[in-house]
């Protein structure tokens, strides 16, 4: 009986010696594979963010604007090209604002009357990469928007290629009726809170994208063409 116990113990020890390295290697491989999937190929380049102060005195109520930028570790030419394009557009908004000079009656302490309002979003999961820019120039004197821009890059990781917005919508089970109804419902609440009377022309296009947290967003322009609005489709 004692001899059988020793044999069993010996077999167990041998199995541990053989299987433990295999398990550790397999676990390390899976961890590395998981990290590769979750590690973003596009991220915010915080070290190169720009900031523009619009005020000449402390009495001015306007806060400095932040101009974000992106960086990529990808070797895919499409992704590299898109990141460069986004950063170039952000730089254009910054330069235009920084080069604007003067003041107006409503903002006497302002040194840059044109405010380039730009937002950039980078979302990535195991299936998709989505990079989006939304920008406009806001004239502080006339209180009007111009140079409205929207661009969104949709990349399918399984296909390793850029896909269309229509394809992106289909893969995320989004249809026109759902979005248009959401836009009209959103405007009811927006107009009620802001005292405005904006409406949406169904002939105008809209766009969907994911923000940095993965929330599905809707971008559209009001029917008068003067303002772009963005909201969460899940609201």
N, C-alpha and C positions, 0 to 999 in steps of 0.2 A: 504493500500500500504506500509506504514511504517512497519507494522507488518510482512508482507511478506519479506521485506528487511532484517529484523532482523532474521527471520527464515533461510533465505539463508546464511546470514553471519555466523550464528551459525553452520550450517551444514558444511560450508567451514572450519571453525576453527576446528571443530571436526575431519574432514577428514585429516587436516594437522597434528593434534596431533596424529592420528592413523597411517597415512602413512609415516610421516617423520622418525620415528625410524626404520620402515621396510626398507625404502630407504637407510638410513645410514648403516644399518647392511648389506644389499645386496651389497652396494658399497664397504664397507670394505672387505667383503668376496671376491669380484671380484678383488680388489686391491691385497689382499693377495695371491689369486690364480695366478694372473699375476706375482707377485713378485717371487712366487715359481717356475714358469715356466722359468723366465728370470734369476733368481739367479743361477750362475754357480756352479755346483757341483765339478768342477775341475778348479783350477786357478793357477797362478804362485806364488810360494812361495818366494817372493822377499827377505825376511829376511834371507833366507838360500842360496842365490846365492853365487857362488864362483868366484874368479878372480885370474888369473895366469899371472904374469909378466914374459916375456921372455927375458928381456933386463938386462944387468949388468951395462950399462952406459947410460947416457942421449943421447949419439950419436946414439944409436940403434933406428931404425925407426919402429920397431914392437910395436903395441899397445897391452895392456893386453887383454887376452881372457876372456869372460864371460861364466860361466857355470851355466845355469839356472836349476831350479828344480820346481817340482809341489807339490800341496797339494790338498786334497779332503775333502769335507764334506759329501760325499755319504756314505751310509751304505751297498751299493751293493758290494759284495765280488769281483766280476769281475773287477769293476772300481778300488777298493782299490788295488787289485793285480797288475793291469796295471800301476798305478801311482808308486807303489813301484819298479816295474821292470824298468820303464823309469828312475827314480831317480838313481837306481843302475847302469844302463848303463852310465848315465852322470858322475857319480862318478868314474867309471872305466876309462873313457876318461881323466878325470881330473888327476887321480892318475898316469896314464901312462905318461902323459905329465910332471907332477910335478917331477916324478922320473927319467926322462930322463936327462942326464948330458952331457956336452961337448959343443964344438963349431966347426965351419967349416969355410972354406975360404970365403964363400959368406956372412956369418954372424958371424964375429969374436966376437961380443959383446953379442951373445946369450948364455944364460945359460941352456936353455931347447931346444934341437934341434928337439924334436918331439912335434908337435902342434896338440892336439886333437880338431878337429873342429866339434862341435856338436850343432845342433839346435833342439829345441823342440817347438811344436805347440799344443795349446789346444783351440778347437773351440766347442761351444755349442749353440744350439738354442732349440726351443720347440720340435723339432723332433729328432735331433741327437746329439750325443757327439762324437767327433773325436779327438784322441790324437795321435800325430805323433812325432817320433824321426828320425833324419837324421844325421849321423855322419861319420867321417873318421879321420884317423891319417895322418897328412901331415909332411913328413920328410923335414925339412928346408934345409938340406945339399944336398940331392939327388933330391929335388923338386918332390917327388913322393908321391902318396896317397896309403894307405893300410887300412885294417880293415874297409872297407865300410859297413855301416849298415843302414838298413831302417826298421822301424816297425810302423805300424799304427793300432790303435784300433778303430773299428767302433761300435757304440752302438745305438740301436734303442730304443728311450724312450717309444714309444707306446707298443713295445713288451717287454720292460724291459730286454733286453738281447743283447749280442754281436752278430753282424751279419758279414757276409763275405764281402770282398772287392767287389766281384761280385754283391752282393745284394746292397751294397752301390752305386755302379756305376749304376745299374738298376734304383734305386730309384731317382737318380739324372740325368737320361737320358744321360748317357755317354756310348759310344760304342768304340770298338777298332779302327775302321777306323778313327774316329774323332781324337782320341788321337795320333795315329801313324802319321797321316798327320800333326798334330800340332807339334810333335817332329821334324819331318824332316824339316818343315818350320822354326822352332826355330833354328835348327842347321845351316841353311843357313845364318841367320843373325849373330849368335854367331861366326861362323868361319870367316865371313867377318870382324867383328869388332876385333877379337882377333888374326887373322892371323893363325888360326889353321885349321886342316882338320879332325875334328871329324865326325864320322858317327854313325848311329844307326842300329844295327842288329835286325831285326824284330823277331828273335828267342829269344832275350833277353826280360825279363819281364819289365814292367813299373808299376808304382803305382800312384794312385790319392789320394789326401787328401785335407782337407781344412786348410788354415792357420788361425791364430788367428782372422783375420778380416772376415773370411768366404769366402775368395777367393779360388776357386778350383785350386789346384796346381797339376803339374805332376812331378814325380821323375823318372829318368831313368839313366842307366849307359851307357857310350859310348862303342862302339863296341870293342875297345881294352881293355876294362875292367879297365882302369886306372882312370877314373874320373866319378863322379856322377854329374848330372846337374838337377836343379829344375827351373821351370818356371810356370807362370800363364796360365791356359788353356783359360782364357778369353781374353788374348792379341791377 
